[in-house]
Amino acid sequence: MLLALLVLSGACSAVETAAPTGSVPTTSGSTTTVRPATSAAATTTSTTTTTTVVEAVTSLAPTETVGAGWVDGVVARLAVNDDPHSGGYSRDAWGTSWDDSDGDCMNTRHEVLLTESLNTPVLSDSGCQVIGGRWFAAFSGTFVENPSSLDIDHFVPLANAHASGGWKWSAATKSDYYNDLTDPQHLIAVTASANRSKGSRGPDEWIPEDASYSCQYANSWTEIKIRWGLTVTNSELSALQTMLDACENSPTRDTPVLPVSPTTTGIVAKTTATVVATPTNSTEPENPGNTKNCSDFSTYAAAKAWFDTYFPYYGDVARLDGDNDGEACKSLPGGP
């Protein structure tokens, strides 16, 4: 992968990588434009994993304290558009299930669980699924040991990406965004409840319950917006500026943020995972497809149970969450 160093005003630096022609928007003034580029591929250092670099991105990587100019330098690179694109969003246009881009039988969801497990992860007998481990769910500041209670969250949600520039991307670029594993910030494991709470809202409407994560949250959100050439609204920009101004130093983007804990063992490589026989109740459910309507359920609780069973693996395949807030069939008896 070709890298070209960009020199920013102040002390910020960035990395430019190659991507599919015409698929990556960059910022120009307060609007977004598309820059032609070429595709590129790279491999990870893991002996068992190959990762395809699928996007042209401008990646900002502040990894040390650089003084007050750091925040101004980052924020200045965000393009502001107070008239985001409305309408036309279809979650299915971005992806209906996780890909297995490297062909190792482990899809994107399980790749993220594998990478972020604090302890040696436990794999199914096929080696294709993560069925055990220990995770730090950053939004809620909690530790989780049951992977089925975790969602893989698009840090900048699909609906937000659509409204802020992604609406004009090709189907291939949307799929790349949906499954991007090249940036450890792009997809993270969070509790299902935190993911539902966040929905498609930005930092001007929602912030993590764990206040200690707000600095990293704002930095990751900003970098992803810059990396994919997505715009922000003025209210979004103001919220980001406030959170970044409170940072004692510039966060790192090289690895997911981990808590300070005597039981934290660090990021575990795939080659150290333990493979065990798959318990019958730990297998990934078969994709049910678009087979349900809200009218098929008598109560909200029944619809939620069905939704929560399949959403972590396949997303809202039955399109039960009409407003993309993480809650299915809210109009049913017992709904929120």
C-alpha angles and dihedrals in degrees: 000000000000116000125196120189115232118204114216130193110265118012102314122115133189141194125228119208134183125257145170114304115272094354102106123073120211129191124260116173108312097330133067127245133184120246117204113235141159130249122257137181135207137177131225122239092248114114091222105036132073118185123196115217101226106173142063103229143168103221123197115203115183105175104162140042109277103168133252093316091071096077094045091049092052097043092048090064094060116099113222122218118167092187103064118185112275127203132008096080116145118171090205089063088067100043142308098204140014118273129229095218096170095046095234093127091250113110127213095271093056093042088059092046090049094050097045099044109120093203128043103292121234116229131200118257089265091054089231101105136048107228101166143024139097126276138186108224100209100196093058098027091232137130118238129194101176110075092198088069091059129086123202103235127207097225090216100037121237094244091051091048089050093052094045098053109303092098089084097048123111120255089254093055092048089052090049090053092048093055103028110150097162093088116053089208096056098074122024136171113249135163114277091239092054091049092051091047092052096045110158095327124127130222092276089063104028136026129179119274088233102076092194088068096055095095093052090041093056093043094050092046091050095048093049091050090050093043094054097035094245122157131232131212121238091253090051090048092050092051092049092048091052093051094043092048088059093056114112089210140348114292123234124249099190097091136010113276111264127195124244101255135147088227095053111109098178133241112338121217120228092245091066096053118122116234117211136165111281115249110230091241094051100061120115108256119244114261105264094197122205094328103127138067126189088251089066090070126068096204140025089243091058092049091047092051091053093043094048091050095059106022097079090056106032108011122230094334093162093045094233093146100072097175096039094236095129095257121108125211096352092172092068120101110285094024122148 
